[in-house]
Amino acid sequence: MPTQSIHPDQGAFRSVLPLVLASGSPRRRELLASLGVDFLIDSGNGDEPRPEPGESPEAYAVRASTAKARQVANRHPKAVILAADTIVVLDGDILGKPVDDADALAMLTRLSGRTHQVVTGCCLLTPDGGEERFAVSSDVTMRRSSREELLAYAATGEPRDKAGAYAIQGLGGFLVRRVEGSYTNVVGLPLARVLEVLLNWGVIVPRQG
């Protein structure tokens, strides 16, 4: 996708250095914009890596986000790059985006009534070679939903491009009973942790008055 500029009208912070979000996710764009900072969006065009045998979900999410960040950094050598990759994990299995509505129903059926983990790996890069990589995990407990409820949700189309086949901030909010940990992490970006890095690096500062 073409590079897109985001200039929020309000928020508690402002940008000091150029910042690029290496993601096409509308959810990550909205979360980052909620801070009030200006940034560019460049989602890149590379394929996501596959998990390696024996690789932990956290390590995989960080590796995937790092690949995104480095690819986009080549096009923006003077900017700070932020990339993230969010995965859903149940019983050690990584649940990606469903291939069709039947696959979405199968994922939702597995998740129903159980607690799973949502892991977001993040990578931030500076023009001078600085790098910060981390993973944040949240536990999400789903209510036990009937097959009819899950079929109706799958038919809305929302699960089709969502890891784990649901969107907590969207129509799928009714599926979730409890979140332990960062809510924004479940949406797609652990905002508090990202904010800490951007502030420590002097990329953004609080607005004055």
N, C-alpha and C positions, 0 to 999 in steps of 0.2 A: 504494500500500500504506500501511497505518497506520504512524505513527512507532513505532519499536521501540527500546527501551533495551538497550544491551549493557554488561554489567559483568563483565569477565574476572576469574577467581579469582587469576590470577598473571601476572607479567610484570615487565619491568625498569623500567617507567615508570608514572606516574600523571597524571591530568588535573588541570589547574589552572583552565582555562577551559572553558566548554561547547563541545563539538565535535559536529558533525553530518557524517555520511558520506552524501553525496548519491548513493547507489548501492544497488541491490537485489542486487548480485552477492554470492553467498555467499563467493566467493573473496576479494573485497576485504574483506568483513566479517571473515573469519578472519585475514587478514594484519594488519589494523589491530588486532584484538583481541589478536594475539600480542604486541603491545607492552605490554599490561596496562592500557591506558587505557579509561576510560568514554566512551561516545559514543552518540549517537542515530543511527538509520538513517531517512532520508527519501529515497526514490528519486525523488520527484517524479512527474509524469505527462505531461511534455511529449514531443513527438516529436523524435528526433535529427535535426539538420540534415543535408542532403546535401552531399557535397563540391562545391566550386565549380570551374569550369574553370581549370586551371593552378595550383590550390592544392596545396601540398606535403602529403604525409601528416602531417608533424609539425604544420603549421599547422592542418590540418583537425581533428586529434585535440585540439589545444588549444582550438580554437573550440567543438568539441562539448562538451568538459568545462566550459568557461566558461558555456555556455548552461545546463547542468545546475545549476551552482553558483549562478548568479544567480536561477534560478527557485526553488530551495529556500531561498535566503537570504531571500526575501520572507516566508517563513513562520517563520523563526528569526532575527529581527533582533538578538538578543543573543548569538548563537553564532558560532564559527568554522566555516566550511563547507569541506569537502573533496570535490571531485568528480574523477572520472577517466573517461577513455574510451580503450579499447584497440583497436587495429586491427592487422590482419595485411597486410603489403605484399609483393608479389612482382612483380618487373619493373615497378615503379611503379604497379601495379594494387592497389587496396584490396579485400581479400577480406573481405566482411562475414559475417553469419550465413547459413548455407545455408537455402534455402526448403524443401528436402525432402531425403530421403536420396540421391536421384540427384545433386542439386546438391552435397551433401557429398562424394560420391564423386568428382565432377569436381574439386572444390577439392583434395582429398587427393591425387589423381592428379597435379595440377599441382605440388604441393609436394614430392612424393616424390623423394628423392635430391638435393634442391636446398637452397640457403640462402635464407631469406627474413628479413624484418625484422618484429619486433613493436614497435609504437610505442604508448606510453601518454602521452596528454596529460593534464596535471593542472592544476587551478585551485583555489587556496585563497583564501578571502575572510575578512576580519575585520569585525566590526560597525562599526568606525570608518572603513571604506573602504580598508583595506589589501588588497593583491592580489598574489599570486605565481602566475605561470603558466609552465609549462615542459613539455617533451616529453623522454622518455627512450626510446632505441631499443636493442634487443638483436638480435643475429644468431642465428638458429636454423637449424641444419643438420639436415635430416631423413635418416634412413636410407632406402634404396631398398626400398620395401615392394611385395609382389606385389598384384595386383588382388584376389586372394582374401582377403588380409589386410585390405585396405582395405574390401572389402565386409563382412567380418565386423565390423570396427570401426564402420562406418556403421550396421550393424544393431543395435548396442547402444543407439542413440539418443543417446549422449553428444554427438555433433557438432552436434545440431540447434540448440542455442542458443549455440554458440561461434563467435566470429570466427575465420575460417580453418578451421572445422570440426574442431578438435581441442582437447583439454585436456591440457596437459603434465603437470599435477598429478593427472590422473585416469587413466582406462583408456587414454588415448592416449599415455601416457608412452613406450610402446615405439616410437613413431614417430620419436622425437627422438634424434639421434646426439650433438649438441653444442650448447651455448649459450655464446655470447660476449657478456658484459655481464651485466646484472641478471637473475637468475632470477625474482625476484618480479615484475619488470616483465612477464615473459612470462605469469605467472599472472594479472596484472591490476592490480598496484600497485607502483611502484618504491619500495619501503619505505624504503630508506636515504635517498633524496632527500626523501621526504615527512617522514621523521623530522627531518632537518636543519632544515626550515622550521618544523615544530612546536616544536622546541627553541629556535630563534632567536627565535620570536615569544613564547616563554614560555607556550605553550598546554599543554605537558606538561613534566614534570621527572623525573629519575631517582628511583626509590623509595629511601628511606633505610633500610637494614637490613632 
